[in-house]
Amino acid sequence: MLESIFIKHNIDATIGLATSNPNDFFSYIENNNIDVLILDVNLKAEISGCDVAEIVRKKNKSVYIIFYTGHLEYALIAYKYKTFDYLPKPLTLSRLEETILRLIEDITLSPSSFIKINTKTIINSNEIKYIKKDGMKLIFCANNKNYEIYSSFTKIASCLPDNFIRCHKSYIVNINNISKFDSKSNMILFNNNDMCSVGEKYKNNFLEVLNNGNCKTYLDIININ
């Protein structure tokens, strides 16, 4: 049903995992980021969907949690996990579609860690390592995929979270994903051996931001074009 909704509305989304085993799920999130979690309350296991939601929410403050349950009285219990919606059993395509479209709208309109790349693609900014300027294009270099759009740093600057900093005439970097900065070569390294450069013009500001975390200030005062 989810895949049919993605296709129908041209939504760029992927089902990362579907499982009935909580251990498989916890193993998956150790190495993968998730943006949306749809949970059955009754997992027929030693822990419930509410237990899973509590564990996930402690580690991921921005994930959208949707409960799937035949007992809507659980809604009051699950409220504390900042639940986005409750899907009643038996689930219908139209009800699921309504929730998914509302979720996409919420991601698009609400200030969050999500960035709208184009009309059909919204990505979690935590996935982005850096943004590269390539002529008239911007390339969003993410952990698993690159996204290209025709735009400029000027147009996207106001949409970026505070952890993004201009470090080069051709790069804006997500400091949360930096593994190492080599000050001798002026190279930023990431955990998958990817890298980008720091320009001399931007180095002092970059180091100040890297040390103090005041990213937005420096992103604004640097001449972005």
C-alpha positions as CSV (number, residue, x, y, z in Angstrom):
1,M,0.0,0.0,0.0
2,L,2.8,2.4,0.8
3,E,4.6,1.8,-2.5
4,S,1.4,2.4,-4.4
5,I,0.9,5.7,-2.6
6,F,4.5,6.7,-3.4
7,I,4.0,5.9,-7.0
8,K,0.6,7.6,-7.3
9,H,1.9,10.9,-5.8
10,N,5.4,10.8,-7.1
11,I,6.9,10.7,-3.6
12,D,10.6,9.9,-3.4
13,A,10.5,7.6,-0.4
14,T,11.9,4.1,0.4
15,I,10.8,1.4,2.7
16,G,14.0,0.7,4.6
17,L,12.7,-2.3,6.6
18,A,9.5,-4.2,7.2
19,T,9.7,-6.8,10.0
20,S,7.8,-8.4,12.9
21,N,11.0,-9.0,14.9
22,P,12.0,-6.2,17.3
23,N,15.6,-7.4,17.4
24,D,15.8,-7.1,13.6
25,F,14.6,-3.5,13.8
26,F,17.0,-2.5,16.6
27,S,19.8,-4.0,14.6
28,Y,18.7,-2.1,11.5
29,I,18.6,1.3,13.2
30,E,22.1,0.9,14.6
31,N,23.5,1.5,11.1
32,N,20.6,3.3,9.3
33,N,18.8,6.5,9.8
34,I,15.0,6.5,9.7
35,D,12.6,9.3,9.1
36,V,9.2,7.6,9.6
37,L,8.4,4.7,11.8
38,I,5.0,2.8,11.6
39,L,4.6,0.6,14.6
40,D,2.0,-2.0,15.6
41,V,1.3,-1.6,19.3
42,N,1.0,-5.4,19.8
43,L,4.2,-6.9,18.5
44,K,3.5,-10.3,20.0
45,A,6.9,-10.1,21.7
46,E,8.4,-9.4,25.1
47,I,8.2,-5.7,24.3
48,S,5.4,-3.6,22.8
49,G,5.3,-1.0,20.1
50,C,5.2,1.6,22.8
51,D,8.4,0.3,24.3
52,V,10.1,0.5,20.9
53,A,8.8,4.0,20.4
54,E,10.3,5.1,23.8
55,I,13.7,3.7,22.9
56,V,13.7,5.3,19.4
57,R,12.5,8.6,20.6
58,K,15.3,8.9,23.1
59,K,17.8,8.6,20.3
60,N,15.9,10.3,17.5
61,K,13.9,13.5,18.3
62,S,12.8,14.1,14.8
63,V,11.5,10.7,13.6
64,Y,7.8,10.6,12.7
65,I,6.1,7.9,14.7
66,I,2.8,6.4,13.5
67,F,1.0,3.7,15.5
68,Y,-1.1,0.9,13.9
69,T,-3.5,-0.6,16.4
70,G,-6.9,-2.1,16.9
71,H,-7.2,-0.6,20.3
72,L,-7.3,3.2,20.1
73,E,-7.3,3.4,23.9
74,Y,-3.5,3.1,23.5
75,A,-3.6,6.5,21.9
76,L,-3.4,8.2,25.4
77,I,-0.5,6.0,26.4
78,A,1.4,6.6,23.2
79,Y,0.8,10.3,23.2
80,K,4.0,11.0,25.2
81,Y,6.1,9.6,22.4
82,K,5.0,12.6,20.2
83,T,3.0,10.4,17.9
84,F,2.1,11.8,14.5
85,D,-1.0,9.6,13.9
86,Y,-2.9,6.4,14.8
87,L,-4.0,4.0,12.1
88,P,-6.9,1.8,13.1
89,K,-7.2,-1.9,12.1
90,P,-8.3,-3.1,9.7
91,L,-6.2,-0.5,7.7
92,T,-7.6,0.8,4.4
93,L,-5.6,2.3,1.5
94,S,-7.5,5.5,1.7
95,R,-6.8,6.0,5.4
96,L,-3.1,5.3,5.0
97,E,-2.9,7.6,2.0
98,E,-4.5,10.4,4.0
99,T,-1.9,10.0,6.7
100,I,1.1,9.9,4.3
101,L,0.0,13.0,2.4
102,R,-0.5,14.9,5.7
103,L,2.9,13.7,6.8
104,I,4.6,15.0,3.6
105,E,2.8,18.3,4.0
106,D,3.9,18.6,7.6
107,I,7.5,17.9,6.6
108,T,7.3,20.5,3.9
109,L,5.7,23.3,5.9
110,S,7.2,22.8,9.4
111,P,10.6,23.9,10.5
112,S,12.5,20.7,11.0
113,S,15.6,18.8,10.0
114,F,14.1,18.0,6.6
115,I,15.1,19.9,3.4
116,K,12.9,20.1,0.3
117,I,15.1,19.4,-2.7
118,N,12.4,19.7,-5.3
119,T,8.6,19.1,-5.7
120,K,8.9,15.4,-5.1
121,T,12.0,14.9,-2.9
122,I,12.4,15.8,0.8
123,I,15.5,14.6,2.6
124,N,16.7,14.5,6.2
125,S,19.5,17.1,6.5
126,N,21.3,14.7,8.9
127,E,22.0,12.5,5.8
128,I,23.8,15.3,4.0
129,K,27.5,15.5,4.3
130,Y,28.0,18.6,2.1
131,I,26.5,20.6,-0.7
132,K,28.7,21.2,-3.8
133,K,28.3,24.0,-6.3
134,D,28.9,22.7,-9.8
135,G,28.2,25.5,-12.4
136,M,24.5,26.2,-12.3
137,K,23.8,23.0,-10.2
138,L,24.0,22.2,-6.6
139,I,24.8,18.6,-5.6
140,F,23.6,17.4,-2.2
141,C,26.0,14.7,-1.3
142,A,24.2,12.4,1.2
143,N,25.2,9.2,2.8
144,N,23.5,6.9,0.4
145,K,22.7,9.0,-2.7
146,N,23.5,12.4,-4.3
147,Y,20.7,14.8,-5.4
148,E,21.2,17.5,-8.1
149,I,19.1,20.6,-8.6
150,Y,19.5,23.8,-10.6
151,S,19.9,26.4,-7.8
152,S,22.4,28.6,-5.9
153,F,23.8,28.9,-2.4
154,T,21.9,32.2,-2.1
155,K,18.5,30.5,-2.6
156,I,19.0,27.6,-0.2
157,A,20.9,29.3,2.6
158,S,17.8,30.3,4.5
159,C,16.5,26.7,4.4
160,L,19.5,25.1,5.9
161,P,19.7,24.1,9.6
162,D,22.2,25.7,11.9
163,N,24.8,23.0,11.5
164,F,25.6,23.9,7.9
165,I,28.6,26.2,7.2
166,R,30.2,27.7,4.1
167,C,33.8,26.3,4.0
168,H,34.8,27.0,0.4
169,K,33.5,28.9,-2.6
170,S,32.1,25.6,-3.9
171,Y,31.1,23.9,-0.6
172,I,28.7,24.1,2.3
173,V,29.4,21.4,4.9
174,N,27.3,19.7,7.6
175,I,29.7,19.9,10.6
176,N,27.7,17.1,12.4
177,N,29.0,14.6,9.8
178,I,32.6,15.6,9.8
179,S,35.0,12.8,10.9
180,K,38.2,14.8,10.7
181,F,39.6,18.1,9.6
182,D,43.2,18.1,8.3
183,S,44.4,21.7,8.8
184,K,47.6,21.1,6.8
185,S,45.8,20.0,3.6
186,N,42.6,21.9,4.4
187,M,40.6,18.8,3.7
188,I,37.4,17.7,5.6
189,L,37.0,14.0,5.9
190,F,33.8,12.0,6.3
191,N,33.3,8.5,7.7
192,N,33.0,6.9,4.2
193,N,36.3,8.3,2.9
194,D,34.5,11.1,1.1
195,M,36.1,14.6,1.4
196,C,35.7,18.2,0.5
197,S,38.0,21.3,0.7
198,V,38.2,24.3,3.0
199,G,39.2,27.5,1.2
200,E,41.7,29.9,2.8
201,K,39.1,32.7,2.6
202,Y,36.7,30.7,4.7
203,K,39.1,28.8,7.0
204,N,39.1,31.1,10.0
205,N,35.4,31.4,10.1
206,F,35.0,27.6,9.6
207,L,37.3,26.8,12.5
208,E,35.5,29.3,14.7
209,V,32.2,27.7,13.9
210,L,33.6,24.2,14.2
211,N,34.9,25.0,17.7
212,N,31.9,27.1,18.9
213,G,29.0,25.8,16.9
214,N,27.7,29.2,15.9
215,C,27.0,28.1,12.3
216,K,24.1,30.2,11.3
217,T,25.8,33.5,12.1
218,Y,28.8,32.7,9.9
219,L,26.7,31.2,7.1
220,D,24.8,34.6,6.9
221,I,27.8,36.9,7.0
222,I,29.8,35.2,4.3
223,N,29.1,36.4,0.8
224,I,27.1,33.5,-0.6
225,N,26.4,33.3,-4.4
